[in-house]
Amino acid sequence: MLHLEQLQKGNPVRGIVPQQIVTLIDVQWHDSNAVEVIFRRADGQLGSQLLYRDNEALLDIVRAERLWAFDVDGSLMRLVSEAYRIHLAHLFDPMLAVHTSLIEPLPHQITAVYDEMLTRQPLRYLLADDPGAGKTIMAGLLIRELVMRGDVKRCLICAPGSLTEQWLEELWSKFQLDFTVLSREMTETSRSGNAFAENDLLIVRLDQLSRSDELQARLRQTDWDLVVCDEAHKMSASFFGGDLKETKRYRLGKLLGDVSRHFLLMTATPHNGKEEDFQLFLALLDADRFEGRFRDGVHRVDVSDLMRRMVKEKLLKFDGKPLFPERKAYTVNYILSPEEDLLYDSVTEYVRQEFNRAEKLESDGRKGTVGFALTILQRRLASSPEAIYQSLKRRRERLEKRLKEAQRTRNNILQAEGAEFDEEYWDDFEDAPDSEVEQVETELIDNATAARTIEELQAEILSLRDLEATALKVRRSGTDRKWGELKRLLQDTPEMHDPVRGQRKLVVFTEHRDTLNYLLERLKTLIGRDESIVWIHGGMQRDERRVVEDQFRNHPDVFILLATDAAGEGINLQRAHLMVNYDLPWNPNRLEQRFGRIHRIGQTEVCHLWNLVAGETREGAVYQRLLKKLEIERDALDGQVFDVLGKVFQETSLRKLLAMSEEAN
């Protein structure tokens, strides 16, 4: 406490004038308990005040301090100044994220982030560059830049389950962004009951979220600065019979757009060949512009302000040279042997008859389930003798088991077994994980039947026994023309061989695990070295796939990778530059995704893709539909579509092939 005796001429004093510091000009004592002070205010005005002992508690002499003392902890001072410098760094460095991340970005990645996306406030955008162009790097740059600028605190990334760990690893190792993958334990142990509210940087699995109403309800209670959706083409919708059919993933996409300020969709395959589906997809970004149903010849919208699409042929390095080598696709047409042709006709007739019986079923769910099972059976017929034989055998064994059960219970009316899948499920199923596809397809082929009575089931089992015997005969005959084409490619194609080291590395894609096992045995016999072949399928864990991927890339004696579509996403295989589609997927997006596994950043060789097609079968009809879809995509995306089907035909011209396909339809 200050005493009146301490007041001296020249002292700066606080407490005489409220909220001001005054300077004493003169001090005059009147007795031992009272003193008169004359002072100058901060504005230069003079004043006087009589002070008593009771005023001492309010008074304080302001001690003079040095403006720059330089007596604090030097390391602490450096830390504070560095933090403040970083806080303001974006004002002086327009590409701060580039210079503070462990990456070497390419021109198209920089322009995507700094020219296309950061300039949009708020951001509602579709990044649709070709597979392998580094869209994850672009998203990481965007997130880090917005975080440093103080524009993003809460960021949610929605990706297929197979890619979440890859996102987590790359965001931390390249951008030091500490994200967390949403797990069941997190949702159950959340303190507030809402894990979305407690985590600012979160990665969620697409199907985990789209299939859980509870998780979506919690998500709806939160707000996000930025939401990024990887493989966003899975969020699809379509018109069916005049009605809009929204899949669970599409409804999730709408929800994510509602709870976020910035919304970024990422996919290398934005267009599925249907313009009306494409415009429904873009409605996730701008619902007003794409309201209502698309009408051909009426609706044509410029989407250049909503998306960027660059094919690899247009991507350049800083020196102006092409970033990617050339890529070439070929269609290898082959003709079935007489034995295969007989099997093909027999199975096709069986499928046609069962389709007709399915149409008479009263339950739409059961009707659709049986129809889809028969479609899968037809696809496996085109895959390999092994695939159709094993499928027919399993189906016959399961139906015989059902027959015995029905005879034991003496119930002549058969009830549907297993789950019934509605149309919405099939929309989701098209882009489901490979492991799930494999499991559901096996269950359907083995179990779904249109038979309603014991007599109908017995008749179907007899048909299956005949088909199974025919398939076994073809399997043992050694007249597999499709395998013969692959063998010829391996032995006679110059691109397959290195003049110094022999066989070059090759990726072979198939749709079914039975065919994968069939090819594995054939290739082992052909090559003579088991260790030269590795494989990936949907039943393998992510860690197992990583081991196989590493072996294929780095082991000099491993040069063939057999894979189902489990390797179609999230695996980098640019160590190889040759690929064969042993089975042709019905979706052109999957073709592009497969080729993108080898034709990606880091590839230095010309990439070659061979598609094996039996032109006189339903595959020919599928091929025609794919061609039409590619033309629609090319028109909608201003030509930014690579022809993954190729233009090279053997034995049959394109005109004749398409004519055959029309007859097959």
For each residue, the residues with C-beta under 8 A, 3 or more apart:
1: 56 57
2: 6 7 56 59 60 61
3: 6 56
4: 7 33 35 51 53 56
5:
6: 2 3 61
7: 2 4 11 13 24 27 35 37 51 59 61
8: 11 24 27
9: 24 25 26 27
10: 23 24
11: 7 8 23 24 61
12: 21 22 23 24 61 62 64
13: 7 16 21 22 23 24 37 39 59 60 61 62
14: 20 21 59 60 61 62
15: 55 58 59 60
16: 13 20 22 37 39 49 51 59
17: 20 22 39 41 47
18:
19:
20: 14 16 17 41 42
21: 12 13 14 42 62
22: 12 13 16 17 39 40 41 42 47
23: 10 11 12 13 39 40
24: 7 8 9 10 11 12 13 27 37 38 39
25: 9 38 39 40 46
26: 9 37 38
27: 7 8 9 24 35 36 37 38
28: 35 36 37 38
29: 32 34 35 36
30: 34 35 36 50
31: 34
32: 29
33: 4 52 53
34: 29 30 31 50 51 52
35: 4 7 27 28 29 30 50 51
36: 27 28 29 30 48 49 50 51
37: 7 13 16 24 26 27 28 48 49 51
38: 24 25 26 27 28 46 47 48
39: 13 16 17 22 23 24 25 46 47 48 49
40: 22 23 25 44 45 46 47
41: 17 20 22 44 45 46 47
42: 20 21 22
43:
44: 40 41
45: 40 41
46: 25 38 39 40 41
47: 17 22 38 39 40 41
48: 36 37 38 39
49: 16 36 37 39
50: 30 34 35 36
51: 4 7 16 34 35 36 37 55 59
52: 33 34 55
53: 4 33 56
54: 57
55: 15 51 52 58 59
56: 1 2 3 4 53 59
57: 1 54
58: 15 55
59: 2 7 13 14 15 16 51 55 56
60: 2 13 14 15
61: 2 6 7 11 12 13 14
62: 12 13 14 21
63:
64: 12
65: 69
66: 69
67:
68:
69: 65 66 72
70:
71:
72: 69 76 77
73: 76 77
74: 77 78
75: 78 79
76: 72 73 79 80
77: 72 73 74 80 81
78: 74 75 81 82
79: 75 76 82 83
80: 76 77 83 84
81: 77 78 84 85
82: 78 79 85 86
83: 79 80 86 87
84: 80 81 87 88
85: 81 82 88 89
86: 82 83 89 148
87: 83 84
88: 84 85 91 92
89: 85 86 92 93 96 148
90: 93 94 96 145 148 149
91: 88
92: 88 89
93: 89 90 96 99
94: 90 114
95: 98 99 110 114 145
96: 89 90 93 99 100 145 148
97: 100 101 113 141 142 144 145 148 175
98: 95 101 103 105 110 141
99: 93 95 96
100: 96 97 144 148
101: 97 98 140 141 144 174 175 176
102: 173 174 175
103: 98 137 140 141 174 175
104:
105: 98 109 110 137 141
106: 109 110 134 315 317 318 323 601
107: 110 111 315 316 317 318
108: 111 112 129 133 310 315 316 323
109: 105 106 112 113 133 134 137 138 141
110: 95 98 105 106 107 113 114 115 141
111: 107 108 114 115 116
112: 108 109 115 116 117 127 129 138 308
113: 97 109 110 116 117 118 138 141 142 145
114: 94 95 110 111 117 118 119 145
115: 110 111 112 118 119
116: 111 112 113 119 120 125 308
117: 112 113 114 120 123 125 127 138 142 264
118: 113 114 115 142 145 146
119: 114 115 116
120: 116 117 123 124 125
121:
122: 261 262 263
123: 117 120 226 262 263 264
124: 120 257 262 263 285 286 306
125: 116 117 120 263 264 265 285 306 307 308
126: 232 264 265 266 267 270 282 285 303 306 307 308
127: 112 117 135 138 139 264 265 266 307 308
128: 266 267 268 269 270 307 308 309 637
129: 108 112 133 134 135 268 308 309 310 315
130: 133 268 310 311 312 315 592 596 642
131: 268 269 592 593 595 596 597 599 600
132: 268 312 324 574 596 597 599 600 601 603
133: 108 109 129 130 268 310 312 315 600 601
134: 106 109 129 137 138 601
135: 127 129 138 139 230 266 268
136: 139 140 166 167 170 230
137: 103 105 109 134 140 141 170 174
138: 109 112 113 117 127 134 135 141 142
139: 127 135 136 142 143 157 228 230 264 266
140: 101 103 136 137 143 144 170 171 174 175 177
141: 97 98 101 103 105 109 110 113 137 138 144 145 175
142: 97 113 117 118 138 139 145 146 226 264
143: 139 140 146 147 152 155 171 175 177 226 228
144: 97 100 101 140 141 147 148 175 176 177
145: 90 95 96 97 113 114 118 141 142 148 149
146: 118 142 143 149 151 152 225 226 262
147: 143 144 150 151 152 153 155 177
148: 86 89 90 96 97 100 144 145
149: 90 145 146 152
150: 147 153
151: 146 147 225
152: 143 146 147 149 155 225 226 262
153: 147 150 200 225
154: 200 201 222 223 224 225 226
155: 143 147 152 179 200 201 202 224 225 226 227 228
156: 196 202 203 204 224 226 227 228 256 260
157: 139 167 179 202 203 204 227 228 229 230
158: 203 204 205 206 209 227 228 229 230 252 256
159: 163 164 167 203 204 205 206 229 230 231
160: 163 164 205 206 207 230 231 234 433 569 570
161: 164 205 206 207 208 433
162: 433 542 566 569 570
163: 159 160 166 167 230 231 569 570
164: 159 160 161 167 168 181 203 204 205
165: 168 169 181 542
166: 136 163 169 170 570
167: 136 157 159 163 164 170 171 179 203 230
168: 164 165 171 172 179 180 181 203
169: 165 166 172 173
170: 136 137 140 166 167 173 174 175
171: 140 143 167 168 174 175 177 179
172: 168 169 175 176 177 178 179
173: 102 169 170
174: 101 102 103 137 140 170 171
175: 97 101 102 103 140 141 143 144 170 171 172
176: 101 144 172
177: 140 143 144 147 171 172 201
178: 172 201
179: 155 157 167 168 171 172 201 202 203
180: 168 186 199 201 202 203
181: 164 165 168 202 203 204 205
182: 186 187 195 196 199 202 203 204 205 208
183: 186 187
184: 187 188
185: 188 189
186: 180 182 183 189 190 195 199
187: 182 183 184 190 195 215 218
188: 184 185
189: 185 186
190: 186 187 193 194 195 198
191: 198
192: 197 198
193: 190 218
194: 190 197 198 218 221 222
195: 182 186 187 190 198 199 202 218
196: 156 182 199 202 218 219 221 222
197: 192 194 218 221 222
198: 190 191 192 194 195
199: 180 182 186 195 196 202
200: 153 154 155
201: 154 155 177 178 179 180
202: 155 156 157 179 180 181 182 195 196 199
203: 156 157 158 159 164 167 168 179 180 181 182
204: 156 157 158 159 164 181 182 208 209
205: 158 159 160 161 164 181 182 208 209
206: 158 159 160 161 209 210 229 231 234 249 252
207: 160 161 210 211 249 428 432 433
208: 161 182 204 205 211 212 215
209: 158 204 205 206 212 215 216 219 252
210: 206 207 248 249 251 252 428
211: 207 208 248
212: 208 209 215 216
213: 216 217
214: 217 218
215: 187 208 209 212 218 219
216: 209 212 213 219 220 252 255
217: 213 214 220 221
218: 187 193 194 195 196 197 214 215 221 222
219: 196 209 215 216 222 255 256 259
220: 216 217 255 258 259
221: 194 196 197 217 218
222: 154 194 196 197 218 219 259
223: 154 259 260 261
224: 154 155 156 227 259 260 261
225: 146 151 152 153 154 155 260 261 262
226: 123 142 143 146 152 154 155 156 260 261 262 263 264
227: 155 156 157 158 224 256 257 259 260 262 263 264
228: 139 143 155 156 157 158 264 266
229: 157 158 159 206 232 235 253 256 263 264 265 266
230: 135 136 139 157 158 159 160 163 167 266 267
231: 159 160 163 206 234 266 267 431 569
232: 126 229 235 253 265 266 267 270 281 284
233: 236 267 269 270 272 281 431 589
234: 160 206 231 249 431
235: 229 232 247 249 250 252 253 265 281 284
236: 233 247 249 250 272 277 280 281 427 430 431
237: 244 245 246 247 250 277 280 281
238: 244 245 274 276 277 280 427
239: 242 243 244 245 276 280 293
240: 243 245 423
241:
242: 239
243: 239 240
244: 237 238 239 280 293
245: 237 238 239 240 423 424 427
246: 237 250 251 254
247: 235 236 237 250 251 424 427 428
248: 210 211 251 252 424 428
249: 206 207 210 234 235 236 252 253 428 431
250: 235 236 237 246 247 253 254 280 284
251: 210 246 247 248 254 255
252: 158 206 209 210 216 235 248 249 255 256
253: 229 232 235 249 250 256 257 265 284
254: 246 250 251 257 258 284
255: 216 219 220 251 252 258 259
256: 156 158 219 227 229 252 253 259 260 263
257: 124 227 253 254 260 263 284 285
258: 220 254 255
259: 219 220 222 223 224 227 255 256
260: 156 223 224 225 226 227 256 257 263
261: 122 223 224 225 226
262: 122 123 124 146 152 225 226 227
263: 122 123 124 125 226 227 229 256 257 260 284 285
264: 117 123 125 126 127 139 142 226 227 228 229
265: 125 126 127 229 232 235 253 284 285
266: 126 127 128 135 139 228 229 230 231 232
267: 126 128 230 231 232 233 270
268: 128 129 130 131 132 133 135 592 593 596
269: 128 131 233 272 588 589 592 593
270: 126 128 232 233 267 278 281 307 309 637
271: 274 278 632 633 636 637 641
272: 233 236 269 277 278 587 588 589 629 633
273: 588 626 628 629 630 632 633
274: 238 271 277 278 629 632
275: 278 279 294 296 632 636
276: 238 239 279 280 293 294
277: 236 237 238 272 274 280 281
278: 270 271 272 274 275 281 282 636
279: 275 276 282 283 290 294 299 301
280: 236 237 238 239 244 250 276 277 283 290 294
281: 232 233 235 236 237 270 277 278 284
282: 126 278 279 285 286 289 290 301 303 306 307
283: 279 280 286 287 289 290 291
284: 232 235 250 253 254 257 263 265 281 287
285: 124 125 126 257 263 265 282 306
286: 124 282 283 289 290 306
287: 283 284 290 291
288: 291
289: 282 283 286 301
290: 279 280 282 283 286 287 301
291: 283 287 288
292:
293: 239 244 276
294: 275 276 279 280 299
295: 298 299
296: 275 299
297:
298: 295
299: 279 294 295 296
300:
301: 279 282 289 290
302: 305
303: 126 282 306 307
304: 307
305: 302
306: 124 125 126 282 285 286 303
307: 125 126 127 128 270 282 303 304
308: 112 116 125 126 127 128 129
309: 128 129 270 637 638 640
310: 108 129 130 133 314 315 640
311: 130 314 315 640 641 642
312: 130 132 133 315 323 324 327 599 642
313: 322 324 642
314: 310 311
315: 106 107 108 129 130 133 310 311 312 322 323 324
316: 107 108 320 321 322 323
317: 106 107 320 321 322 323
318: 106 107
319:
320: 316 317
321: 316 317
322: 313 315 316 317 325
323: 106 108 312 315 316 317 601
324: 132 312 313 315 327 599 600 601 603
325: 322 577 599 603 604 605 606 607
326: 606 607
327: 312 324 595 599 606 607 608 609 642
328: 606 607 608 609 646
329: 595 608 609 610 611 642 643 644 645 646 647
330: 608 609 610 611 646 647 648
331: 610 611 613 623 645 646 647 648 649
332: 485 489 610 611 612 613 648 650
333: 613 614 615 649 650 651 652 657
334: 481 482 484 485 612 613 614 615 650 651
335: 481 614 615 616 651 652
336: 340 341 344 481 614 616 617
337: 340 341 477 479 480 481
338: 341 342
339: 342 343 473 474 477 479
340: 336 337 343 344 385 474 479 480 481
341: 336 337 338 344 345
342: 338 339 345 346 470
343: 339 340 346 347 381 385 388 467 470 471 474
344: 336 340 341 347 348 381 617
345: 341 342 348 349
346: 342 343 349 350 466 467 470
347: 343 344 350 351 377 378 381 388 392 467 471
348: 344 345 351 352 378 381 618
349: 345 346 352 353
350: 346 347 353 354 463 464 467
351: 347 348 354 355 374 377 378
352: 348 349 355 356
353: 349 350 356 357
354: 350 351 357 358 370 374 449 450 460
355: 351 352 358 359 371 374
356: 352 353 359 360
357: 353 354 360 361 450 451 456
358: 354 355 361 366 367 370 371 374 450
359: 355 356 367
360: 356 357 450
361: 357 358 366 367 370 450 452
362:
363: 366 367 416 420
364: 367 368 422
365: 368 369 420 421 422
366: 358 361 363 369 370 416 420 448
367: 358 359 361 363 364 370 371
368: 364 365 371 372 420 421 422 423 426
369: 365 366 372 373 416 418 419 420 421 444 448
370: 354 358 361 366 367 373 374 448 449 450
371: 355 358 367 368 374 375
372: 368 369 375 376 421 426 444 448
373: 369 370 376 377 444 445 447 448
374: 351 354 355 358 370 371 377 378
375: 371 372 378 379
376: 372 373 379 380 441 444 445
377: 347 351 373 374 380 381 388 391 392 395 445
378: 347 348 351 374 375 381 382 618
379: 375 376 382 383 511 583 586
380: 376 377 383 384 387 388 391 445 511 512 514 515
381: 343 344 347 348 377 378 387 388
382: 378 379 583 614 617 618 619
383: 379 380 387 388 510 511 512 514 515 582 583
384: 380 387 388 480 482 483 510 512 514 515 518 519 582
385: 340 343 388 389 471 474 475 480 518
386: 389 390 475 514 515 517 518
387: 380 381 383 384 390 391 512 514 515 518
388: 343 347 377 380 381 383 384 385 391 392 471
389: 385 386 392 393 468 471 472 474 475
390: 386 387 393 394 514
391: 377 380 387 388 394 395 445 514
392: 347 377 388 389 395 396 464 467 468 471
393: 389 390 396 397 468
394: 390 391 397 398 442 445 446
395: 377 391 392 398 399 445 446 464
396: 392 393 399 400 461 464 465 468
397: 393 394 400 401 446
398: 394 395 401 402 446 447
399: 395 396 402 403 449 451 457 460 461 464
400: 396 397 403 404 461
401: 397 398 404 405
402: 398 399 405 406 414 417 447 449 457
403: 399 400 406 407 454 457 458 461
404: 400 401 407 408
405: 401 402 408 409
406: 402 403 409 411 412 414 454 457
407: 403 404 410 454
408: 404 405
409: 405 406
410: 407
411: 406 414
412: 406 453 454 455
413: 452 453
414: 402 406 411 449 451 452 453 454 456 457
415:
416: 363 366 369 420
417: 402 447
418: 369 443 444 447 448
419: 369
420: 363 365 366 368 369 416
421: 365 368 369 372 425 426 429 440
422: 364 365 368 425 426
423: 240 245 368 426 427
424: 245 247 248 427 428
425: 421 422 428 429
426: 368 372 421 422 423 429 430
427: 236 238 245 247 423 424 430
428: 207 210 247 248 249 424 425 431 432
429: 421 425 426 432 436 437 440
430: 236 426 427 587
431: 231 233 234 236 249 428
432: 207 428 429 436 437 440
433: 160 161 162 207 436 437 538 566
434: 437 438 537 538 564 565 566 568
435: 438 439 538 539 566
436: 429 432 433 439 440 538
437: 429 432 433 434 440 441 538 565
438: 434 435 441 442 512 513 537 538 539 564
439: 435 436 442 443 538
440: 421 429 432 436 437 443 444
441: 376 437 438 444 445
442: 394 438 439 445 446
443: 418 439 440 446 447
444: 369 372 373 376 418 440 441 447 448
445: 373 376 377 380 391 394 395 441 442 448
446: 394 395 397 398 442 443
447: 373 398 402 417 418 443 444
448: 366 369 370 372 373 418 444 445
449: 354 370 399 402 414 457 460
450: 354 357 358 360 361 370 456
451: 357 399 414 456 457 459 460
452: 361 413 414 456
453: 412 413 414 456 457
454: 403 406 407 412 414 457 458
455: 412 458 459
456: 357 414 450 451 452 453 459 460
457: 399 402 403 406 414 449 451 453 454 460 461
458: 403 454 455 461 462
459: 451 455 456 462 463
460: 354 399 449 451 456 457 463 464
461: 396 399 400 403 457 458 464 465
462: 458 459 465 466
463: 350 459 460 466 467
464: 350 392 395 396 399 460 461 467 468
465: 396 461 462 468 469
466: 346 462 463 469 470
467: 343 346 347 350 392 463 464 470 471
468: 389 392 393 396 464 465 471 472
469: 465 466 472 473
470: 342 343 346 466 467 473 474
471: 343 347 385 388 389 392 467 468 474 475
472: 389 468 469 475 476
473: 339 469 470 476 477
474: 339 340 343 385 389 470 471 477 479 480
475: 385 386 389 471 472
476: 472 473
477: 337 339 473 474
478:
479: 337 339 340 474
480: 337 340 384 385 474 483 484
481: 334 335 336 337 340 484 485 614
482: 334 384 485 486 582 612 614
483: 384 480 486 487 519 522
484: 334 480 481 487 488
485: 332 334 481 482 488 489 612
486: 482 483 489 490 508 519 580 582 612
487: 483 484 490 491 522 526
488: 484 485 491 492 493
489: 332 485 486 492 493 496 580 610
490: 486 487 493 496 503 506 526
491: 487 488 496
492: 488 489
493: 488 489 490 496 497
494: 497
495: 504 578 608
496: 489 490 491 493 503 504 506 578
497: 493 494 502 503 504
498: 501 502 503 504
499:
500:
501: 498 504 556
502: 497 498
503: 490 496 497 498 506 527 532 559 560
504: 495 496 497 498 501 559 576 577 578
505: 552 558 559 560 561 575 576 577 578
506: 490 496 503 559 560 561 576 578 579 580
507: 561 563 567 573 576 578 579 580 597 598
508: 486 519 560 561 562 563 579 580 582
509: 563 564 565 567 568 579 580 581 582 583 594
510: 383 384 515 516 519 562 563 564 582 583
511: 379 380 383 515 564 565 583 585
512: 380 383 384 387 438 515 516 564 583
513: 438 516 517 537 538 539 564
514: 380 383 384 386 387 390 391 517 518
515: 380 383 384 386 387 510 511 512 518 519 582 583
516: 510 512 513 519 520 535 537 562 563 564
517: 386 513 514 520 521
518: 384 385 386 387 514 515 521 522
519: 384 483 486 508 510 515 516 522 523 562 582
520: 516 517 523 524 533 535 562
521: 517 518 524 525
522: 483 487 518 519 525 526
523: 519 520 526 527 533 560 562
524: 520 521 527 528 529 530 533
525: 521 522 528
526: 487 490 522 523
527: 503 523 524 532 533 560
528: 524 525
529: 524 532 557
530: 524 533
531: 557 558
532: 503 527 529 557 558 559 560
533: 520 523 524 527 530 558 560 561 562
534: 548 551 552 558 560 561 562
535: 516 520 548 561 562 563
536: 540 545 548 549 561 562 563 564 566 567 571
537: 434 438 513 516 540 563 564 566
538: 433 434 435 436 437 438 439 513 564 565 566
539: 435 438 513
540: 536 537 544 545 548 566
541: 544 545
542: 162 165 545 546
543: 546 547
544: 540 541 547 548
545: 536 540 541 542 548 549 566 567 571
546: 542 543 549 550
547: 543 544 550 551
548: 534 535 536 540 544 545 551 552 561
549: 536 545 546 552 553 571 572 573
550: 546 547 553 554
551: 534 547 548 554 555 558
552: 505 534 548 549 555 558 561 573 575 576
553: 549 550 572 573 575
554: 550 551 575
555: 551 552 558
556: 501
557: 529 531 532
558: 505 531 532 533 534 551 552 555 561
559: 503 504 505 506 532
560: 503 505 506 508 523 527 532 533 534
561: 505 506 507 508 533 534 535 536 548 552 558 567 573 576
562: 508 510 516 519 520 523 533 534 535 536
563: 507 508 509 510 516 535 536 537 566 567 568
564: 434 438 509 510 511 512 513 516 536 537 538 567
565: 434 437 509 511 538 568 569 585 590 593 594
566: 162 433 434 435 536 537 538 540 545 563
567: 507 509 536 545 561 563 564 571 573 597
568: 434 509 563 565 590 593 594 597
569: 160 162 163 231 565 593
570: 160 162 163 166
571: 536 545 549 567 597
572: 549 553 597 600 602
573: 507 549 552 553 561 567 576 597 598
574: 132 577 597 598 599 600 601 602 603
575: 505 552 553 554
576: 504 505 506 507 552 561 573 579 598
577: 325 504 505 574 598 599 603 605 606 607 608
578: 495 496 504 505 506 507 598 607 608
579: 506 507 508 509 576 594 595 597 598 607 608 609 610
580: 486 489 506 507 508 509 609 610 612
581: 509 584 585 591 594 609 610 611 612
582: 383 384 482 486 508 509 510 515 519 612
583: 379 382 383 509 510 511 512 515 612
584: 581 591 611 612 613 619 622 623 626
585: 511 565 581 590 591 594
586: 379 622 625 626
587: 272 430 590 591
588: 269 272 273 591 592 626 629 630 633 644 645
589: 233 269 272 592 593
590: 565 568 585 587 593 594
591: 581 584 585 587 588 594 595 611 626 644 645
592: 130 131 268 269 588 589 595 596 642 644
593: 131 268 269 565 568 569 589 590 596 597
594: 509 565 568 579 581 585 590 591 597
595: 131 327 329 579 591 592 598 599 607 609 642 644
596: 130 131 132 268 592 593 599 600
597: 131 132 507 567 568 571 572 573 574 579 593 594 600
598: 507 573 574 576 577 578 579 595 603 607
599: 131 132 312 324 325 327 574 577 595 596 603 607
600: 131 132 133 324 572 574 596 597 603
601: 106 132 133 134 323 324 574
602: 572 574
603: 132 324 325 574 577 598 599 600 607
604: 325
605: 325 577
606: 325 326 327 328 577
607: 325 326 327 328 577 578 579 595 598 599 603
608: 327 328 329 330 495 577 578 579
609: 327 328 329 330 579 580 581 595 644 646
610: 329 330 331 332 489 579 580 581 646
611: 329 330 331 332 581 584 591 644 645 646
612: 332 334 482 485 486 580 581 582 583 584
613: 331 332 333 334 584 619 620 623 657
614: 333 334 335 336 382 481 482 617 619 620
615: 333 334 335 619 620 623 652 656 657 660 661
616: 335 336 620 660 664
617: 336 344 382 614 620 664
618: 348 378 382 621 622 664
619: 382 584 613 614 615 622 623
620: 613 614 615 616 617 623 624 657 658 660 661 664
621: 618 624 625 661 662 664 665
622: 584 586 618 619 625 626
623: 331 584 613 615 619 620 626 627 645 657 661
624: 620 621 627 628 657 658 661 662
625: 586 621 622 628 629
626: 273 584 586 588 591 622 623 629 630 645
627: 623 624 630 631 645 658
628: 273 624 625 631 632
629: 272 273 274 588 625 626 632 633
630: 273 588 626 627 633 634 641 643 644 645
631: 627 628 634 635
632: 271 273 274 275 628 629 635 636
633: 271 272 273 588 629 630 636 637 641
634: 630 631 637 639 640 641
635: 631 632
636: 271 275 278 632 633
637: 128 270 271 309 633 634 640 641
638: 309
639: 634
640: 309 310 311 634 637
641: 271 311 630 633 634 637
642: 130 311 312 313 327 329 592 595
643: 329 630 646 647
644: 329 588 591 592 595 609 611 630
645: 329 331 588 591 611 623 626 627 630
646: 328 329 330 331 609 610 611 643
647: 329 330 331 643 654
648: 330 331 332
649: 331 333 652 653 654 657
650: 332 333 334
651: 333 334 335
652: 333 335 615 649 656 657 660
653: 649 656 657
654: 647 649 657 658
655: 658 659
656: 615 652 653 659 660
657: 333 613 615 620 623 624 649 652 653 654 660 661
658: 620 624 627 654 655 661 662
659: 655 656 662 663
660: 615 616 620 652 656 657 663 664
661: 615 620 621 623 624 657 658 664 665
662: 621 624 658 659 665
663: 659 660
664: 616 617 618 620 621 660 661
665: 621 661 662
